[in-house]
Amino acid sequence: MPLQSIIKRTLGIKRHGVKEIKEETEGMTVILENRKGWRLPCRHCGTLGKVRDRLKPRRWRHVPLWGISVTMVYAPARVRCPHCQKGDVEKIPWAQGKCHLTVGLIDVLARWAKWLAWEVVAKIFQVAWNTVATAVRQAVTYGLKHRELGSILCIGIDELSRKKGQVYITNVYDLEESRLIWSGEGRSRETLQVFFQEHGNALKDQVIGVGCDMWEPYMEMIREGFPQATLVLDKFHISFGIYCRRWIK
């Protein structure tokens, strides 16, 4: 398979092509262009429009190939959108907002960062630690924007401690899909109240079970927010509570 085809495939592009590939000391630079005569999608509504003019070339860091760093260069087009009735920058399929990383690199770095320390991921892919941090932020932003909460039946609520147990974070999970759906600073009633303010109305008629430990502020908010749901207490905390009461006696 030609190198141009590999690059196009990793970028997921159809209306653009590889104009030139430059081999440089710091890696590989790929010059992209859109196909002549093809209309491009408006970044607001996706409607295809004619190219009006172009902006200055921009650069994106892409997934390394065989250990070689890859940089994409492209001059974004401004299109005349027949739906929005205005000219604006095209929707670039490999880019996410103004981030200097391609969607492919964001996905790769964020996935590896779930299992390895960010410093290790940075060394593996020969990028800066800040690049990994940027990829994780972009992935989280995309996930929050596109997440679906319509089929959640059972949720779990728990707290995590960091900085030697002095700072707590409350996490809410979809237990069926094993995914995090919300996180907030603290472990008070007010902390969990923010979750119910943001998502309570969307979930209150469908959640049938909520699992948590024996932390009273959590249980109070669960009873108020999901009165129809069955409250399931963590077996570990129940056993520990029974042991403590026996020990005190």
Order of alpha helices (4+ residues) and beta strands (2+ residues): alpha-beta-beta-beta-beta-beta-beta-beta-beta-alpha-alpha-alpha-beta-beta-beta-alpha-beta-alpha-beta-alpha
